[in-house]
Amino acid sequence: MPALKVNLALIAAGLVFVAEDELGAARGYMALRPTGMGGLILLEGIFVDPACARSGFGTRLFATAIEHSRRMAGSVIMIFSNPHAVDFYSRLGATKIGMTPFVFSPDVQLSVFAFTIPAP
Ligand SMILES: CC(C)(COP(=O)(O)OP(=O)(O)OC[C@H]1O[C@@H](n2cnc3c(N)ncnc32)[C@H](O)[C@@H]1OP(=O)(O)O)[C@@H](O)C(=O)NCCC(=O)NCCS
């Protein structure tokens, strides 16, 4: 689905990060998008190779999201979570603030989370 592809403009802007394993193989990515509204940063996407699920890559990528958002003067990361990732974001300390239909498949409800970036 084109809308779910990694956005080249975000790569060029240095907002896409890749997690590698100890051999240097790409195992996941995370992308951020500043919204221009106060300190609100959107988690554009986070994806881990299913073969590496539950190995900590997602947590590492989210830690990078926090670190980079802080550098961009972010105070809150907003997340639109698919139903399978809800436990992941809850475990990371994000707060569920609502639900919204997935624009490309409105029968799927996304959970909206807000993660408050802690002071360094
Ligand atoms: C969601 C996703 C990013 C998690 O990445 P991950 O590398 O597997 O996550 P971690 O190993 O860092 O997991 C950290 C904790 O989150 C929770 N968690 C992660 N995946 C979970 C799952 N499928 N079910 C329940 N809890 C889960 C667990 O508490 C886990 O800790 P534990 O393994 O010690 O119990 C990954 O599964 C993924 O890419 N999914 C497909 C794409 C996706 O849904 N992306 C989110 C878009 S909104």
The ligand as a MOL file (V3000), in Angstrom:
LIG
                    3D

  0  0  0     0  0            999 V3000
M  V30 BEGIN CTAB
M  V30 COUNTS 48 50 0 0 0
M  V30 BEGIN ATOM
M  V30 1 C 4.6970 -3.9140 17.8310 0
M  V30 2 C 6.1850 -4.1770 17.5530 0
M  V30 3 C 6.8500 -2.8840 17.0300 0
M  V30 4 C 6.8690 -4.6430 18.8480 0
M  V30 5 O 8.2540 -4.8410 18.5850 0
M  V30 6 P 9.0990 -5.9440 19.3980 0
M  V30 7 O 10.5280 -5.8000 18.9970 0
M  V30 8 O 8.4820 -7.2780 19.2150 0
M  V30 9 O 8.8700 -5.4530 20.8990 0
M  V30 10 P 9.7940 -5.7310 22.1890 0
M  V30 11 O 10.5200 -7.0240 22.0270 0
M  V30 12 O 10.6190 -4.5330 22.4410 0
M  V30 13 O 8.6450 -5.8980 23.3080 0
M  V30 14 C 8.6050 -5.1290 24.4840 0
M  V30 15 C 7.3760 -5.5060 25.2860 0
M  V30 16 O 6.1870 -5.0860 24.6050 0
M  V30 17 C 5.1410 -6.0510 24.8380 0
M  V30 18 N 4.7890 -6.6880 23.5710 0
M  V30 19 C 5.4480 -6.6160 22.3930 0
M  V30 20 N 4.7900 -7.3020 21.4300 0
M  V30 21 C 3.6890 -7.8140 22.0250 0
M  V30 22 C 2.6100 -8.6290 21.5600 0
M  V30 23 N 2.5320 -9.0380 20.2850 0
M  V30 24 N 1.6420 -8.9870 22.4400 0
M  V30 25 C 1.7000 -8.5900 23.7310 0
M  V30 26 N 2.7110 -7.8080 24.2380 0
M  V30 27 C 3.6810 -7.4300 23.3950 0
M  V30 28 C 5.7050 -7.0810 25.7940 0
M  V30 29 O 5.4290 -6.6490 27.1110 0
M  V30 30 C 7.1990 -6.9930 25.5010 0
M  V30 31 O 8.0060 -7.4130 26.5860 0
M  V30 32 P 8.2940 -8.9920 26.8300 0
M  V30 33 O 8.6350 -9.6050 25.4980 0
M  V30 34 O 9.4160 -8.9750 27.8050 0
M  V30 35 O 7.0140 -9.5360 27.3900 0
M  V30 36 C 6.3630 -5.3240 16.5030 0
M  V30 37 O 5.6760 -6.4720 16.9610 0
M  V30 38 C 5.8620 -4.9930 15.1150 0
M  V30 39 O 6.6180 -4.4350 14.3190 0
M  V30 40 N 4.6190 -5.3280 14.7930 0
M  V30 41 C 4.0870 -5.1740 13.4470 0
M  V30 42 C 3.9590 -3.7240 13.0390 0
M  V30 43 C 3.1780 -2.9340 14.0410 0
M  V30 44 O 2.1490 -3.3640 14.5280 0
M  V30 45 N 3.7000 -1.7360 14.3040 0
M  V30 46 C 3.0290 -0.7890 15.1420 0
M  V30 47 C 2.2680 0.0980 14.2510 0
M  V30 48 S 1.1720 1.0780 15.1640 0
M  V30 END ATOM
M  V30 BEGIN BOND
M  V30 1 1 1 2
M  V30 2 1 2 3
M  V30 3 1 2 4
M  V30 4 1 2 36
M  V30 5 1 4 5
M  V30 6 1 5 6
M  V30 7 2 6 7
M  V30 8 1 6 8
M  V30 9 1 6 9
M  V30 10 1 9 10
M  V30 11 2 10 11
M  V30 12 1 10 12
M  V30 13 1 10 13
M  V30 14 1 13 14
M  V30 15 1 14 15
M  V30 16 1 15 16
M  V30 17 1 15 30
M  V30 18 1 16 17
M  V30 19 1 17 18
M  V30 20 1 17 28
M  V30 21 1 18 19
M  V30 22 1 18 27
M  V30 23 2 19 20
M  V30 24 1 20 21
M  V30 25 1 21 22
M  V30 26 2 21 27
M  V30 27 1 22 23
M  V30 28 2 22 24
M  V30 29 1 24 25
M  V30 30 2 25 26
M  V30 31 1 26 27
M  V30 32 1 28 29
M  V30 33 1 28 30
M  V30 34 1 30 31
M  V30 35 1 31 32
M  V30 36 2 32 33
M  V30 37 1 32 34
M  V30 38 1 32 35
M  V30 39 1 36 37
M  V30 40 1 36 38
M  V30 41 2 38 39
M  V30 42 1 38 40
M  V30 43 1 40 41
M  V30 44 1 41 42
M  V30 45 1 42 43
M  V30 46 2 43 44
M  V30 47 1 43 45
M  V30 48 1 45 46
M  V30 49 1 46 47
M  V30 50 1 47 48
M  V30 END BOND
M  V30 END CTAB
M  END
